[in-house]
């Protein structure tokens, strides 16, 4: 088979003495910068001699040099391929401040914020620190225990929907979400009415590719450059970055034991982003007093509120707390929910409950982004909800996460109370513990990576200057034995840090 090679190179002149050095350097650079992708097959030495205008011996010598350096591998009888494992880069003349570019938006350097949003479930350093064969303990927040999901039931449900589509093929559907006897928008209204006391109609629901797309669509529709968007600090980086990218003036506001400090809202706030039920990452619940004040501020100032209710299904204590969006506040509150926490992150399905006055603009934005979410997944998820499978799964996972939460609390109180104090929290799949004395917990979490424990410090979630030191302990992906081992390693790391 005749092979194509379309990578542009500055080829050496015929007969040049340094042809092999020049050619080797350019191929090495093409591999390093990704123009020659891992696994790509290189031309045979005979073909390379013709393509690169060198002798076959020179082409073979270049390949041998790249092989010695680890840039390529050979397969007997098959040829030469770009290595999937990149060799270590040579030392740089000066160290970069960060592998991620810095973005200055509205007076804030968002290098760390963009990095946290783009790789929220793990930094490159986290992935590199633990070897692939090592059993890691994952305490990162917002992860779920996918092993307990009823895959067999969901396979059966989606197979039924695919057979229906085979008999009656679906064309392009509404960007707002699938409509029909078992359409997802109706199923969502029933689900959140029971679990979160959110009253709405299917016409108020926009189906999205996860909560992240909901934030992006809201930023596209609600923000013009210079508008003031208030975010909680510390807060959820992937939520605030779309608004910053849309040109908003981002204003971080502190969070205390009652939630967002509404009294400090700037008079020109246009959009206010909050997690009122289980604030991320502190875990506090917004008080009724603050909720009333927040809605009153929005009405007086003509602002809108974005409510992120990412894990509101998982309540472990106290009386049920209704969502911020209610029949009385439906005109100013945008409610964002997701199936990533109560089902599977891989589904990439979420939803946005929006006031009627803005729904046409949101649907148009969704249409221009990706037209609509997967029809088979929407149908299967709707039937999964309608048949009661989601309710049963949430009930089962509430028991599992509740037991893990109690285990973490017990260990914090009995084994780590010298250094950490857990913050009160009644919801969700993570909790935050603050340091009792000044400690460098960034170095502690970095040290834990060498023991294959993935744990986030609280500082990574601040947009402004951190006002508290702590750690965020996620127990969604860590079972009881993982929690015991991981907390023992955390205790060891804290003791070592305190003694240093």
C-alpha positions in Angstrom: 0.0 0.0 0.0 1.4 3.4 -1.0 1.8 5.5 2.1 1.0 9.2 2.4 3.2 11.5 4.5 1.9 15.1 4.6 4.0 16.5 7.5 5.7 19.7 6.3 9.5 19.7 6.9 12.3 22.0 5.8 14.2 19.3 3.8 18.0 19.5 3.6 19.6 20.3 0.3 20.9 17.4 -1.7 24.3 16.3 -0.6 24.3 18.5 2.6 26.8 17.2 5.2 24.5 17.7 8.1 21.4 16.2 6.4 21.0 13.5 9.0 21.2 15.9 11.9 18.8 18.4 10.3 16.3 15.7 9.4 16.5 14.0 12.8 15.9 17.3 14.6 12.9 18.1 12.5 11.3 14.7 12.9 12.0 14.9 16.6 10.3 18.3 16.8 7.3 17.0 14.8 6.8 14.2 17.3 7.3 16.5 20.3 4.7 19.0 19.2 2.1 16.4 18.1 2.2 16.8 14.3 3.3 13.2 14.2 0.9 11.6 16.6 1.6 8.6 18.9 1.2 5.4 16.9 1.6 7.1 13.5 3.5 4.9 11.0 6.6 6.5 9.4 7.5 5.8 5.8 9.8 2.8 5.2 13.5 3.8 4.9 13.3 3.3 1.1 10.3 5.5 0.9 11.8 8.0 3.4 14.9 8.3 1.2 12.7 9.5 -1.7 10.5 11.7 0.4 13.3 13.4 2.3 15.8 13.6 -0.6 18.5 11.7 1.3 20.2 8.3 0.8 18.5 5.2 2.1 21.5 4.8 4.5 20.9 8.3 5.9 17.2 7.7 6.4 18.0 4.4 8.2 20.5 6.3 10.4 18.0 8.9 11.3 15.4 6.2 12.3 18.1 4.5 14.4 18.8 7.7 16.2 15.1 8.4 17.0 14.8 4.7 18.1 17.7 5.1 20.6 16.2 8.3 21.9 12.8 6.7 22.4 10.8 8.7 19.9 10.0 5.8 17.7 9.5 2.0 18.0 9.9 -0.7 15.5 7.6 -3.7 14.9 9.2 -6.6 13.1 7.8 -7.1 9.7 5.5 -4.0 10.1 7.6 -0.9 10.2 8.6 2.1 12.3 6.0 3.9 14.5 5.9 7.0 16.6 6.3 5.9 20.3 3.2 6.2 22.5 5.5 7.0 25.4 7.2 10.3 25.0 10.8 10.5 26.2 11.6 12.9 29.0 12.0 16.5 27.8 15.4 18.1 28.1 15.8 20.7 30.8 14.6 24.1 29.9 16.7 27.2 30.0 14.3 28.7 32.6 11.4 27.2 34.5 7.9 28.1 33.4 5.6 29.5 36.1 2.9 27.0 35.0 2.2 24.5 32.3 -1.1 26.2 31.8 -1.3 29.7 30.2 -2.4 32.5 32.4 -5.5 34.4 31.5 -6.1 37.9 33.1 -9.8 38.5 33.2 -11.3 41.5 35.0 -8.3 42.0 37.1 -7.9 38.3 38.1 -5.1 36.0 37.0 -7.1 32.8 36.2 -4.2 30.5 35.6 -5.1 28.2 38.5 -8.8 28.7 38.0 -8.7 27.7 34.3 -6.4 24.8 35.2 -8.8 23.6 37.9 -11.8 23.9 35.5 -10.1 22.1 32.6 -8.7 19.2 34.6 -11.1 19.3 37.6 -10.9 15.6 38.2 -7.1 15.5 38.3 -4.0 17.5 37.4 -1.4 16.1 35.1 0.9 15.9 38.2 -1.7 13.7 40.0 -1.9 11.3 37.1 1.9 11.2 36.8 2.6 10.7 40.5 0.7 7.4 40.8 2.0 4.5 38.7 -0.7 2.7 36.5 -0.2 -0.5 38.5 -0.6 1.1 41.9 -4.0 1.0 43.6 -4.9 4.6 44.2 -7.3 6.0 46.8 -9.4 8.7 45.3 -10.7 11.4 47.6 -11.4 13.9 44.9 -14.9 15.5 45.2 -17.7 15.1 42.7 -16.8 11.5 41.8 -19.4 8.8 42.0 -19.3 5.1 42.6 -20.1 3.9 39.1 -19.6 0.2 40.2 -23.0 0.3 42.0 -25.0 1.6 39.0 -27.6 -0.9 37.7 -26.0 -1.4 34.3 -28.0 -4.5 33.5 -31.3 -2.6 34.0 -30.1 0.4 32.0 -28.8 -1.9 29.1 -32.2 -3.5 29.0 -34.0 -0.1 28.9 -31.8 1.4 26.2 -32.1 -1.8 24.1 -35.9 -1.4 24.3 -35.6 2.2 23.1 -33.2 1.3 20.3 -35.7 -1.3 19.1 -38.4 1.3 19.1 -36.2 3.7 17.1 -35.5 0.8 14.7 -39.2 0.5 14.0 -39.8 4.3 14.0 -36.5 6.1 13.2 -36.2 9.4 14.8 -35.1 12.5 12.8 -33.6 15.6 14.2 -35.3 16.5 17.5 -36.0 19.7 19.4 -32.9 21.4 20.9 -34.9 21.8 24.1 -35.2 18.1 24.7 -37.0 15.0 23.4 -40.8 15.2 23.2 -43.2 12.2 23.2 -44.9 9.7 25.5 -41.8 9.2 27.5 -39.9 12.4 26.8 -37.2 13.4 29.2 -38.5 16.8 30.0 -41.6 15.4 31.6 -39.6 12.8 33.5 -37.3 15.5 34.9 -40.2 17.6 36.2 -41.6 14.6 38.0 -38.2 13.7 39.4 -37.2 17.1 40.8 -40.7 17.7 42.1 -40.4 14.6 44.4 -36.7 14.9 45.3 -36.2 18.7 45.4 -39.7 20.2 45.6 -39.1 22.1 42.4 -42.4 22.9 40.7 -42.1 23.4 36.9 -43.6 22.3 33.6 -41.9 20.4 30.8 -41.9 23.7 28.8 -39.6 25.2 31.5 -36.9 22.4 31.0 -34.0 22.5 28.7 -32.0 19.2 28.4 -28.3 19.8 28.3 -25.0 17.8 27.9 -24.4 17.9 31.6 -24.4 20.8 34.0 -21.3 22.3 32.4 -23.2 23.0 29.1 -25.9 24.6 31.1 -23.4 27.0 32.6 -22.0 27.7 29.2 -25.4 28.4 27.6 -26.3 30.7 30.5 -23.1 32.6 30.0 -23.8 33.0 26.3 -27.3 34.3 26.8 -27.0 36.3 30.0 -23.6 37.9 29.7 -22.4 40.8 27.7 -18.8 42.0 28.2 -18.5 44.0 31.4 -21.6 42.6 33.2 -21.0 41.8 36.9 -21.3 38.1 37.8 -21.0 37.2 41.5 -19.5 33.9 42.4 -19.0 32.2 45.7 -15.4 32.1 47.0 -14.3 29.4 47.5 -16.4 28.0 44.7 -16.7 25.6 41.8 -14.2 26.6 39.1 -16.0 25.0 36.1 -19.0 27.1 37.0 -17.3 30.5 36.9 -15.0 30.0 34.0 -17.7 30.1 31.2 -18.9 33.4 32.6 -15.4 34.8 32.7 -14.8 33.6 29.1 -17.9 35.4 28.0 -16.4 38.7 29.2 -18.2 39.1 32.5 -16.7 41.1 35.4 -16.2 38.3 38.0 -16.7 39.4 41.6 -15.9 36.8 44.3 -17.9 37.0 47.5 -17.2 35.1 50.8 -19.2 32.3 52.2 -19.8 31.8 55.9 -21.9 29.4 58.0 -25.1 30.7 56.4 -23.9 30.5 52.8 -23.1 33.4 50.5 -22.8 36.7 52.3 -25.7 38.4 50.6 -25.0 41.7 52.5 -21.8 42.2 50.5 -23.5 41.9 47.1 -22.4 44.8 44.8 -25.2 47.0 43.7 -24.5 46.4 40.0 -24.7 42.5 40.3 -26.4 41.1 37.2 -25.9 37.4 37.7 -25.4 35.7 41.0 -24.1 32.1 41.0 -24.8 30.0 44.1 -24.9 26.4 45.5 -27.5 27.0 48.2 -28.2 23.4 49.3 -24.7 22.0 49.6 -22.2 24.8 48.9 -19.2 23.6 46.9 -16.7 23.0 48.4 -17.5 24.1 52.0 -20.7 22.1 52.2 -22.7 24.7 54.1 -26.4 25.2 53.5 -27.7 28.7 52.8 -30.0 29.9 55.6 -33.7 30.8 55.0 -32.9 34.4 56.0 -30.1 34.6 53.3 -32.3 32.9 50.7 -35.1 35.5 51.2 -32.6 38.3 51.1 -31.0 37.0 47.9 -34.3 36.7 46.1 -35.3 40.1 47.3 -32.0 41.6 46.1 -32.5 40.0 42.6 -36.0 41.5 42.3 -35.0 45.0 43.4 -31.9 45.2 41.2 -33.2 43.3 38.2 -30.6 40.5 38.7 -30.9 36.8 38.1 -29.7 33.9 40.2 -28.1 30.7 38.9 -28.7 27.8 41.3 -26.4 24.8 41.0 -28.0 21.8 42.7 -25.4 19.3 41.7 -26.0 16.6 44.4 -29.2 17.7 46.1 -30.6 14.1 46.0 -28.2 13.0 48.7 -29.5 14.3 52.1 -28.3 12.5 55.2 -29.8 14.4 58.2 -32.2 17.2 59.1 -35.5 18.1 57.5 -35.8 18.2 53.7 -34.7 21.6 52.4 -36.4 22.9 49.3 -34.4 24.2 46.4 -34.0 28.0 46.0 -36.2 27.9 42.9 -39.8 27.7 43.8 -43.1 28.9 42.3 -42.5 32.3 44.0 -39.0 32.7 42.6 -39.3 31.1 39.2 -39.0 34.5 37.5 -35.5 35.1 38.7 -33.9 31.7 39.5 -32.2 29.4 36.9 -32.0 25.9 38.3 -29.2 23.7 37.0 -29.3 19.9 37.7 -27.4 16.9 36.4 -27.7 13.1 36.1 -23.9 12.8 36.5 -24.1 12.4 40.3 -27.3 10.4 40.7 -26.7 8.2 37.6 -23.4 8.2 35.6 -21.1 11.1 34.5 -20.5 9.3 31.2 -24.2 9.9 30.2 -23.4 13.7 29.8 -27.0 14.6 30.6 -28.2 17.5 32.6 -31.0 20.0 32.7 -31.7 23.7 33.1 -35.0 25.0 34.5 -35.4 28.6 33.2 -37.9 31.4 33.3 -40.2 31.5 30.3 -39.0 34.9 29.2 -35.5 33.6 28.3 -36.2 30.0 27.1 -36.3 30.9 23.4 -32.8 32.4 23.6 -31.4 29.4 25.5 -32.9 27.0 23.0 -31.4 29.0 20.1 -28.0 28.9 21.9 -28.3 25.1 22.4 -29.3 24.7 18.8 -26.1 26.5 17.6 -23.9 24.6 20.0 -24.8 20.9 19.3 -28.4 20.9 18.1 -29.7 18.4 20.7 -28.5 15.7 23.1 -28.5 12.0 22.1 -32.0 10.9 21.4 -31.5 7.2 22.5 -29.9 8.4 25.8 -32.8 10.8 26.4 -35.4 8.1 25.7 -33.6 5.5 27.9 -33.1 8.0 30.8 -36.7 9.0 30.7 -37.9 5.4 30.8 -35.4 4.7 33.6 -36.9 7.5 35.6 -40.5 6.6 34.8 -40.1 3.0 35.8 -38.8 4.0 39.2 -35.2 2.7 38.7 -33.6 6.1 39.4 -35.5 6.5 42.7 -34.3 3.0 43.8 -30.7 3.7 42.8 -30.7 7.1 44.6 -32.1 5.4 47.8 -29.4 2.7 47.6 -26.6 5.2 47.0 -27.9 7.5 49.8 -27.4 4.7 52.2 -23.9 3.9 50.8 -22.7 7.5 50.8 -24.2 8.1 54.2 -22.2 5.2 55.7 -19.0 6.5 54.1 -19.7 10.0 55.4 -20.1 8.7 59.0 -16.9 6.7 58.6 -15.0 9.9 57.5 -16.5 11.9 60.3 -15.5 9.3 62.9 -11.9 9.1 61.7 -11.7 13.0 61.6 -12.9 13.2 65.2 -10.9 10.2 66.6 -7.7 10.2 64.6 -7.2 13.6 63.0 -8.8 16.1 65.4 -5.4 17.4 66.4 -5.1 19.1 62.9 -8.5 19.2 61.3 -12.1 20.2 62.1 -14.9 19.1 59.9 -17.4 21.7 58.8 -21.1 20.8 59.3 -22.8 19.3 56.2 -26.0 17.4 55.7 -25.8 16.8 51.9 -23.6 15.4 49.2 -20.6 13.2 48.5 -17.9 15.2 50.1 -17.1 17.2 53.2 -14.5 19.8 54.0 -12.3 19.9 57.1 -10.4 23.1 58.0 -7.0 23.3 59.7 -7.0 24.2 63.4 -3.7 26.0 63.0 -1.8 27.4 60.0 -0.5 24.6 57.8 0.7 24.2 54.3 -1.9 21.7 53.2 -0.9 22.0 49.5 2.3 20.3 50.4 0.5 17.7 52.4 -1.8 16.8 49.4 1.3 16.8 47.1 3.1 14.4 49.5 0.1 12.1 49.6 0.3 11.6 45.8 3.5 9.6 46.3 1.4 7.2 48.4 -1.2 7.1 45.6 -3.8 9.1 47.6 -5.6 11.8 45.6 -6.9 14.6 47.8 -7.6 18.2 47.1 -6.7 21.1 49.3 -9.3 23.9 49.9 -7.0 26.6 48.4 -7.4 25.4 44.9 -11.1 26.5 44.9 -10.5 30.1 45.8 -10.6 32.8 43.1 -9.3 35.5 45.5 -6.8 35.2 48.3 -7.6 32.1 50.4 -9.1 32.9 53.8 -9.0 29.4 55.2 -6.8 26.3 55.0 -8.4 22.9 54.7 -8.9 19.8 52.7 -11.9 18.6 50.7 -12.6 14.9 51.2 -14.7 13.2 48.6 -16.1 9.7 49.4 -18.1 9.0 46.3 -15.4 6.8 44.8 -13.7 5.6 48.0 -15.3 2.6 49.9 -14.8 1.9 53.6 -11.5 0.2 53.3 -10.1 2.9 51.0 -11.3 5.5 53.5 -9.5 3.8 56.4 -6.2 3.4 54.5 -6.4 6.9 53.0 -7.1 8.7 56.3 -4.3 6.8 58.0 -1.9 8.0 55.3 -3.3 11.5 55.7 -2.7 11.4 59.5 0.9 10.4 58.8 1.4 13.2 56.3 -0.1 15.8 58.6 2.1 14.7 61.5 5.2 14.9 59.2 4.2 18.4 58.1 3.6 19.6 61.6 7.0 18.3 62.7 8.9 19.8 59.8 
